[in-house]
Amino acid sequence: MAKIFQNFIDGRYVDTDKHFDKHAPYDNKVIGQIAEAGKAEVDAAVAAAKAALKGPWGKYTIEKRLELLYALADEITRRFEDFAIAEQQDTGIPLHLIRHVAIPRGAANFKVFADVMKTVPTEFFQTTTPDGTGAINYALRRPVGVVGVICPWNMPFLLMTWKVAPALACGNTVVVKPSEETPATATLLGECMNAVGIPAGVYNVVHGFGPNSAGEFVTTHEDVDAITFTGETRTGSAIMKAAAVGARPVSMEMGGKNPGIIFADADLDAVIEGTSRSCFLNTGQVCLGTERLYVERPAFEAVVERLKVAAEKIKMGNPADSTTTMGPLISQEHREKVLSYYRKAVEEGATVVTGGGIPEMPADLASGSWVQPTVWTGLDDSAVIAREEIFGPCVLVMPFDGEDEVIERANNTRYGLSATVWTTNLSRAHRVAAKLESGIVWVNSWFLRDLRTAFGGSKQSGIGREGGVHSLEFYTELKNVCIKL
Ligand code: NAD
């Protein structure tokens, strides 16, 4: 019998009478059915989350709550292989990458935010008063309530726990809507919640799509007190409209069109290693990845040549095979979108340095959503592939001649998520980093993350910051208490 990915509501798995297929991205075979939550299931999930705030969860001391989150992290680690296989079947990401990044980071999210919560300061002011006796003001941190968590498919477990962990650490309850493409790890996490004794209703999962489905039902629900979202900018705008009804706070982590900037003085070995990862990791389905690459003219030919070699070394294949370095795209639909940009690049006159199409795969994988890693040159910033987020394993490489010029070109976008600068000139690194309009700037590295740091996008890449104490700012409210002495 096909596996059914059920909703997780009030501590129990809940089926529905409306199912849709889940396909494995690497061979397009149906690997299960997803039970789509309707309005009734979303209402039940929100009601359970609301009730849990008033139950034991709402009464626990911080220490007790955090103890449960540490236990949850340990339980994820104990079920490591179950999570790894679930994530691999959902996404097609090579298993060794999932073992290295997604699952350890998922577990770490619960530990890190429990640690942060233990040390988060409050504020205290001594106030003078006209009568001379004074007053003291201090702030209490309270959970915001029921948080709606709307997730994408590209690194599902890591990105979902990035939001659920701080929300729970702060004492909230959650209703998670995973992407319709990746139901598995969010569903599995319910088992871990029950295993460690997190009370029913604290963590709920409802499956389905966006408009007229579970996503919309969650974001428009009047008992959802705050909404945290990761996904496309266009979807984020729709969710902000929904959140405006009831004036609910939002945290938005959205799309990007991230520039990489390579100065000719950079260490080229490090550049190629870091840049090829930033272009091709997870088949280019990383919001922080590089899709526009600016190379100082003296280094241009060498970078293009070496990036081509790096792209052609990538081994696509069965994600369970330890020699596979790149998996497929998430779905046939997403592949069609990426291929439409591959065609557009050629129509606009790009030189295809490598890739540009569908690779030949063995018969058992031929129906998967494969595309070739692709490097283009020959177009400038006005090209469609230089302006729109593609979210595939591809990059347009363009030469530049001066520091001011490249900063202006890098900033000439409606997005502002991340940027990467490669140089051995320390002063220049600081100068350029300060002028780039993005939430994150990496210098001589990429994807190096300290979970305590502020994470988020400028311009249309995001609203608000998560990470470390910044997450706590979103998932809690400060209440000031003023005491007249
Ligand atoms: P998406 O916007 O299509 O979907 C994200 C989620 O929103 C899904 O669960 C979807 O069902 C739901 N949704 C869609 N319409 C909705 C609606 N009207 N109301 C409520 N929910 C709705 O994004 P995706 O294709 O899953 O993910 C890829 C995108 O995510 C890319 O743009 C990428 O850059 C972005 N992303 C950003 C970050 C970041 O940290 N900034 C991280 C990862 C991915």
Boltz pocket constraint, residues with backbone or C-beta under 6 A from the ligand:
constraints:
  - pocket:
      binder: B
      contacts: [[A, 150], [A, 151], [A, 152], [A, 153], [A, 154], [A, 159], [A, 177], [A, 178], [A, 179], [A, 180], [A, 208], [A, 209], [A, 210], [A, 211], [A, 214], [A, 215], [A, 216], [A, 219], [A, 230], [A, 231], [A, 232], [A, 233], [A, 235], [A, 236], [A, 238], [A, 239], [A, 252], [A, 253], [A, 254], [A, 255], [A, 256], [A, 286], [A, 287], [A, 389], [A, 391], [A, 417], [A, 457], [A, 461], [A, 462]]
      max_distance: 6.0
